[in-house]
């Protein structure tokens, strides 16, 4: 049987060292040897449900945690129990007989995964064994799949939403029930669901809530993901001045026109621009575009593709940027330019690899700040100057990254506009960084620009603002929570302080 290892009371710190809390118990969940996906899921559900019932009887809160990737304290449960999920990481294929009658989806396109599997592990399995691909993920893949979906991790692929868009069914364990949550039309067959120790909950709103659960709908122990045909991406990176007119071009959705300025007359799959907020259109920006390519087995291995200013050089210069604020614009520009190569020469081969290879896991960095806002892409032109002026006025010394994606699924998806510009503030963790981010939020409000905020990053949200931002979507999400956990005592098990502060417990 699957088993738990209880490590007792201790102080736990997240992956990036940006948040910590004192736990009453840290509980590692482990698989044992199993012969099938059904058995693995059933055993894990029995284990998790037993612990949840124990927590309910003891009156303690529980937070399931994957890799602890979120810089924000969304995974914290001070004084509660923490379920560590990454050892529940098996993946399985599905057969036609596992699907609901009338479900025309080819089972070869699906992967059944436990919630603790790292996105990196899923990429390896999907690409190496299924000969398929995930369509999008985050920029780096150290998150567990349940955690990435629960917080709306975005991959910023033009024409795609968030990672939760892959999800076709979700297994959720509560103190009272084990559910497979699906669309009302159904997805998995009743026999498969029963063999995995669960019951079906076929409800469109419950499914829309469960795709982005923010950790308070129960414990996500398994998911079914739908994949796409295997593909490669070719990566172009360069330092170049990006004029304001080019930001306007991106805001209008003319990605091919922007790519043409880089010497590549084709539609990009991904576009990223990193600017120095102190000198956004005069100093060199860091530009990354990716181009989708058909799969071929003889492609050259990509090696290490630098992730850019958001993850390396800037974070190492944190002390200098804070101690010498009068030099921060100059230091930031130098740090950015050290992070990227010059533009490739004409005819020079570009790095190419699978999506999983290009977006590998990065090393954890201390003293890291991550904040984010997502605005309608059509508002980028108006928001750009507003955001940068507000950010620099607070002394923020981080890079500002702009990426693009379409609407993401999930009732609480931050990228909820038809076409989105995602604007990240990455670099040094400090009071100035947080103050600058808060100034951005206030400036967008003053300008009347709607925006969303990433659940897993610094976001300055509270219950009133979550209600104002999501309105009827939040009402439906909370109703789905009650549908999944009708018993108030069950919901109280997930009543961690951060979730209560955000108004995410019915």
C-alpha positions in Angstrom: 0.0 0.0 0.0 1.0 3.6 -0.4 2.4 5.0 2.8 3.1 8.1 4.7 6.3 9.2 6.5 5.6 11.7 9.2 8.5 14.1 9.9 6.9 15.9 12.8 6.9 19.5 13.7 9.4 21.7 11.9 10.0 24.9 10.0 9.5 24.5 6.3 10.8 26.8 3.6 9.7 27.0 0.0 12.0 26.2 -3.0 13.2 29.7 -3.6 13.6 30.6 0.1 11.1 33.4 -0.1 8.6 32.1 2.5 8.6 29.8 5.5 6.3 28.6 8.3 6.2 26.4 11.4 4.3 23.2 10.7 2.7 20.9 13.3 3.6 17.9 11.0 5.3 17.5 7.6 4.0 14.3 6.0 5.7 12.7 3.0 3.3 10.6 0.8 4.9 7.6 -1.0 3.9 5.1 -3.6 4.7 1.4 -3.0 5.1 -1.1 -5.8 1.8 -1.3 -7.8 0.8 -3.0 -11.0 -1.6 -0.6 -12.6 -2.7 3.0 -12.7 -6.0 2.1 -11.1 -4.3 0.5 -8.1 -1.8 3.4 -7.7 -4.7 5.9 -7.7 -6.8 3.8 -5.3 -4.0 3.3 -2.8 -3.1 7.0 -2.9 -6.7 8.0 -2.4 -7.1 5.7 0.6 -3.9 7.0 2.2 -4.8 10.7 1.6 -8.4 10.3 2.8 -7.3 8.6 6.0 -4.9 11.4 6.8 -7.6 14.0 6.0 -10.1 12.4 8.3 -7.4 12.3 11.0 -6.8 16.0 10.5 -10.5 16.8 10.6 -10.9 15.0 13.9 -7.9 16.8 15.3 -9.1 20.2 14.1 -6.0 21.0 12.1 -5.6 22.4 8.6 -3.9 20.7 5.7 -2.0 22.1 2.7 -0.9 19.8 -0.1 2.5 20.9 -1.4 4.3 19.9 -4.5 7.9 21.2 -5.1 7.2 24.4 -3.1 7.9 26.4 -6.2 5.5 29.3 -5.5 7.4 32.4 -4.3 4.2 33.6 -2.6 2.9 32.0 0.7 0.0 30.3 -1.1 1.2 26.8 0.0 1.7 27.8 3.7 -0.3 26.4 6.6 1.2 27.7 9.8 0.5 25.3 12.7 -1.1 22.8 10.3 -0.1 19.7 8.4 1.7 19.7 5.1 1.2 16.8 2.6 4.3 16.5 0.4 3.2 15.1 -2.9 6.2 14.7 -5.2 6.7 11.0 -4.5 3.2 10.4 -5.8 4.6 10.8 -9.3 3.7 7.9 -11.4 2.3 8.3 -15.0 0.3 5.8 -17.0 -1.2 5.4 -20.4 -5.0 5.0 -20.9 -6.8 2.5 -23.1 -10.0 3.0 -25.1 -11.9 0.9 -22.5 -11.0 3.4 -19.8 -12.9 6.2 -21.4 -16.6 7.0 -21.2 -18.9 5.5 -23.8 -19.1 7.9 -26.8 -15.8 9.7 -25.8 -14.1 10.0 -29.2 -10.7 11.2 -27.9 -7.9 8.9 -29.0 -6.5 7.4 -25.8 -3.0 7.5 -27.3 -3.1 11.3 -26.9 -3.8 11.1 -23.1 -1.5 10.6 -20.1 -2.8 9.7 -16.6 -0.5 11.2 -14.0 -0.4 11.4 -10.3 -0.6 14.9 -8.9 2.9 14.9 -7.5 4.7 14.3 -10.8 7.0 17.2 -11.8 6.2 18.9 -15.1 9.7 18.0 -16.1 9.0 14.3 -15.4 5.8 14.5 -17.5 7.6 16.1 -20.4 10.2 13.3 -20.3 7.5 10.7 -20.4 5.2 12.4 -22.9 8.1 13.2 -25.3 10.2 10.1 -24.8 7.6 7.3 -24.6 4.3 8.6 -26.0 6.1 10.6 -28.7 3.9 13.5 -27.9 4.3 17.0 -26.4 2.7 19.3 -23.9 1.5 22.4 -25.7 2.7 24.9 -23.1 4.2 25.0 -19.6 5.9 27.6 -17.4 9.3 29.0 -18.4 10.9 26.4 -16.1 9.4 23.0 -15.1 10.2 22.3 -11.5 6.6 22.5 -10.4 4.4 19.5 -9.8 1.6 19.2 -12.3 -1.1 19.7 -9.6 0.6 22.7 -8.2 1.2 24.3 -11.6 -2.5 23.8 -12.6 -3.7 24.9 -9.2 -2.1 28.4 -9.5 -2.6 29.0 -13.2 1.0 28.7 -14.3 1.3 30.3 -17.7 3.6 29.3 -20.5 2.9 32.4 -22.6 2.5 30.6 -25.8 0.8 32.7 -28.4 -2.5 31.0 -29.2 -2.5 28.9 -26.0 -3.7 29.4 -22.4 -2.3 28.0 -19.2 -0.9 24.6 -18.3 -4.3 23.7 -16.8 -5.8 23.8 -20.4 -4.3 20.3 -20.9 -6.5 18.8 -18.1 -9.5 16.6 -19.1 -10.4 15.1 -15.7 -9.2 15.6 -12.1 -9.2 13.2 -9.1 -9.8 15.1 -5.9 -9.8 13.5 -2.4 -11.7 15.1 0.5 -12.3 13.8 4.0 -15.6 12.4 2.9 -15.3 11.7 -0.8 -13.0 10.7 -3.6 -14.1 12.3 -6.9 -13.2 12.2 -10.5 -14.3 15.7 -11.5 -15.2 16.0 -15.2 -17.3 18.0 -17.6 -21.0 17.2 -17.6 -20.6 15.2 -20.8 -18.2 12.9 -19.0 -14.7 11.7 -19.9 -13.6 8.6 -18.0 -15.7 5.4 -17.9 -17.5 4.4 -14.7 -15.6 1.1 -14.4 -12.2 2.9 -14.5 -13.4 5.5 -12.0 -14.7 2.8 -9.6 -11.4 0.8 -9.9 -9.4 3.9 -9.0 -11.4 4.2 -5.7 -13.5 7.2 -6.8 -17.0 8.3 -7.9 -17.7 10.6 -10.9 -18.7 14.2 -10.4 -19.8 15.4 -13.8 -20.4 19.1 -13.5 -19.1 21.8 -15.8 -18.7 24.4 -13.1 -17.0 21.9 -10.7 -14.6 21.0 -13.5 -13.9 24.6 -14.4 -13.1 25.2 -10.7 -11.0 22.0 -10.3 -8.8 22.9 -13.3 -7.4 25.8 -11.2 -8.2 24.7 -7.6 -5.8 27.0 -5.7 -5.4 24.1 -3.3 -8.7 24.5 -1.5 -11.0 22.1 -3.2 -9.4 19.0 -1.7 -6.2 17.2 -2.5 -5.6 16.7 -6.2 -4.1 13.2 -6.4 -4.4 12.6 -10.2 -5.1 14.2 -13.5 -5.7 13.2 -17.1 -3.9 15.4 -19.6 -4.4 15.6 -23.3 -1.2 16.1 -25.4 -0.4 17.3 -28.9 1.8 15.8 -31.6 5.5 16.0 -30.8 7.2 19.1 -32.1 10.4 21.1 -31.8 11.0 24.8 -31.1 13.8 26.9 -32.5 15.0 29.7 -30.2 16.1 33.1 -31.2 17.7 35.4 -28.6 19.2 38.8 -29.0 20.0 42.1 -27.3 18.4 45.0 -29.2 16.7 48.3 -28.7 12.9 47.8 -28.8 11.2 51.1 -29.7 7.8 52.1 -28.3 6.3 51.5 -31.7 7.3 47.9 -31.5 5.6 47.5 -28.1 2.5 49.0 -29.8 3.0 46.4 -32.6 3.0 43.6 -30.1 -0.1 45.0 -28.3 -1.9 44.9 -31.6 -1.1 41.3 -32.1 1.3 41.8 -35.1 3.7 39.2 -33.9 4.8 38.3 -37.4 5.7 42.0 -38.1 7.8 42.0 -34.9 9.5 38.8 -35.9 10.2 40.3 -39.3 12.2 43.1 -37.6 14.4 40.3 -36.2 15.1 39.0 -39.7 12.6 36.1 -39.5 9.5 36.5 -41.7 7.4 33.9 -39.9 4.8 33.6 -37.1 6.5 33.0 -33.8 5.2 30.4 -31.3 6.4 32.4 -28.3 7.5 36.1 -27.8 9.3 37.5 -24.8 10.7 41.0 -24.3 12.7 41.9 -21.1 13.2 45.7 -20.5 15.0 47.8 -18.1 12.2 49.9 -16.5 14.6 52.8 -15.9 15.4 53.0 -19.6 12.9 50.8 -21.5 13.1 52.0 -25.1 16.7 53.4 -25.3 18.8 50.7 -23.5 19.0 47.3 -25.1 16.1 45.0 -24.3 16.4 41.2 -24.3 14.3 39.6 -26.9 13.4 35.9 -27.2 11.2 34.4 -29.8 10.5 30.7 -30.5 9.4 29.1 -33.7 7.6 25.8 -33.9 9.2 23.2 -36.1 8.1 19.7 -37.2 9.5 16.8 -35.3 12.6 15.1 -36.7 14.8 12.7 -34.8 18.1 14.0 -36.0 18.0 17.5 -34.5 21.1 18.7 -32.7 20.7 18.5 -28.9 20.1 22.1 -27.6 22.4 22.1 -24.6 21.7 24.9 -22.1 19.5 27.7 -23.4 19.9 30.7 -21.1 16.6 31.6 -19.4 17.6 35.3 -19.3 17.6 38.1 -16.8 14.6 36.8 -14.9 16.5 33.9 -13.5 20.3 34.4 -13.3 22.5 37.5 -13.4 20.0 39.9 -12.0 19.3 37.8 -8.9 23.0 37.6 -8.1 23.4 41.4 -8.2 20.7 42.0 -5.6 23.0 43.4 -3.0 24.6 45.9 -5.3 21.2 47.0 -6.8 19.9 47.7 -3.3 23.0 49.4 -1.8 23.6 51.7 -4.7 20.2 52.9 -5.8 21.6 55.8 -7.8 23.3 53.3 -10.0 20.5 50.8 -10.3 19.5 51.7 -13.9 23.1 51.3 -15.1 23.7 48.1 -13.1 20.4 46.6 -14.3 21.3 47.3 -17.9 24.7 45.7 -17.5 23.3 42.7 -15.8 20.7 42.2 -18.5 23.3 42.5 -21.3 25.5 39.8 -19.6 22.5 37.5 -19.6 21.9 37.3 -23.3 24.0 36.8 -26.4 24.3 39.2 -29.3 22.0 38.6 -32.2 22.9 35.5 -34.1 24.8 36.0 -37.4 23.0 35.5 -40.7 22.9 31.8 -41.4 24.0 30.8 -37.9 22.1 27.7 -36.5 19.8 28.5 -33.7 19.3 26.2 -30.6 16.5 23.7 -31.3 14.9 21.2 -29.0 11.6 19.8 -27.7 9.4 21.9 -25.6 10.6 20.0 -22.5 14.2 20.4 -23.3 14.0 24.1 -24.0 12.1 24.8 -20.7 14.2 22.7 -18.3 14.2 23.3 -14.5 16.5 26.0 -13.2 18.5 26.1 -10.0 16.8 27.7 -7.0 17.8 31.3 -6.3 17.6 33.0 -3.0 16.6 36.6 -2.4 14.2 36.4 -5.4 11.2 38.6 -6.0 8.4 37.6 -8.5 5.4 39.7 -9.2 3.1 39.7 -12.1 0.1 41.4 -13.7 -1.9 40.2 -16.7 -3.6 42.8 -18.9 -5.7 42.6 -22.0 -3.2 42.6 -24.9 -5.1 45.5 -26.5 -4.3 47.6 -23.4 -0.5 46.9 -23.5 0.2 50.2 -25.4 -1.6 52.2 -22.7 -0.4 50.1 -19.8 3.3 50.0 -20.7 4.2 53.5 -19.8 1.9 53.5 -16.8 3.4 50.4 -15.4 7.1 51.4 -15.8 6.6 54.9 -14.4 4.9 53.5 -11.3 7.5 50.8 -10.9 10.5 53.0 -11.1 8.9 55.6 -8.8 9.0 53.0 -6.0 12.7 52.2 -6.5 12.1 48.8 -8.1 15.3 47.5 -9.5 14.0 44.4 -11.3 13.7 43.6 -14.9 10.2 43.8 -16.5 9.2 40.9 -18.8 6.4 41.0 -21.3 4.9 37.8 -22.8 1.7 36.9 -24.6 -0.9 34.2 -24.3 -4.6 33.5 -25.0 -7.4 33.1 -22.4 -6.7 30.3 -19.9 -9.4 27.9 -18.7 -10.5 27.8 -15.0 -12.9 30.0 -13.2 -10.1 31.7 -11.3 -7.6 32.0 -14.2 -5.6 35.3 -14.0 -5.2 35.3 -17.7 -9.0 35.6 -18.2 -9.0 38.0 -21.2 -9.3 36.8 -24.8 -5.8 37.8 -25.6 -3.3 38.6 -22.7 -0.1 40.4 -22.1 1.6 39.0 -19.1 4.0 41.4 -17.4 6.4 40.0 -14.8 8.7 41.8 -12.3 11.6 39.5 -11.5 14.8 40.0 -9.6 15.7 41.3 -6.2 13.5 40.6 -3.2 13.3 43.8 -1.1 10.8 46.2 0.4 11.4 48.5 -2.6 10.4 45.6 -5.0 7.1 45.0 -3.2 6.4 48.7 -2.8 7.0 49.2 -6.6 4.7 46.3 -7.4 2.0 47.8 -5.2 2.4 51.1 -7.0 1.9 49.3 -10.3 -1.4 47.8 -9.1 -2.6 51.3 -7.9 -1.6 52.9 -11.2 -3.5 50.4 -13.3 -6.5 50.9 -11.1 -6.3 54.6 -11.5 -6.0 54.3 -15.2 -9.1 52.0 -15.4 -7.1 49.1 -16.8 -8.4 45.6 -15.9 -5.8 43.1 -14.9 -5.3 39.7 -13.3 -2.6 38.6 -10.8 -0.7 35.3 -10.5 -1.8 33.2 -7.5 1.7 31.9 -6.9 3.6 35.2 -7.0 3.6 38.4 -5.0 0.2 39.8 -5.8 -1.0 42.1 -3.0 -4.5 40.5 -3.1 -7.0 40.2 -0.3 -10.5 38.8 -0.1 -12.2 42.1 -1.1 -10.0 42.4 -4.2 -10.4 38.8 -5.2 -14.2 39.3 -5.1 -13.9 42.5 -7.1 -11.7 40.9 -9.7 -13.6 37.7 -10.2 -17.1 38.5 -9.3 -19.6 36.0 -10.6 -16.7 33.6 -11.4 -15.7 33.5 -7.7 -19.3 32.9 -6.8 -19.5 29.9 -9.1 -16.1 28.7 -7.8 -17.2 28.8 -4.2 -20.4 27.0 -5.1 -18.3 24.3 -6.8 -16.3 24.0 -3.6 -19.5 23.3 -1.7 -20.5 20.8 -4.4 -17.2 19.0 -4.0 -17.2 19.3 -0.1 -20.8 19.7 1.1 -19.7 19.3 4.7 -18.4 22.5 6.3 -16.1 20.4 8.5 -14.4 19.1 5.4 -13.9 22.6 4.0 -12.4 23.7 7.4 -9.6 21.2 6.9 -8.4 23.4 4.0 -9.0 26.7 5.9 -5.3 27.7 5.9 -4.7 31.4 6.8 -3.6 32.5 3.3 -6.7 30.9 1.7 -9.0 32.4 4.3 -7.3 35.8 3.8 -8.1 35.5 0.0 -11.7 34.6 0.6 -11.3 31.1 -1.0 -13.1 29.1 1.6 -16.9 28.9 1.3 
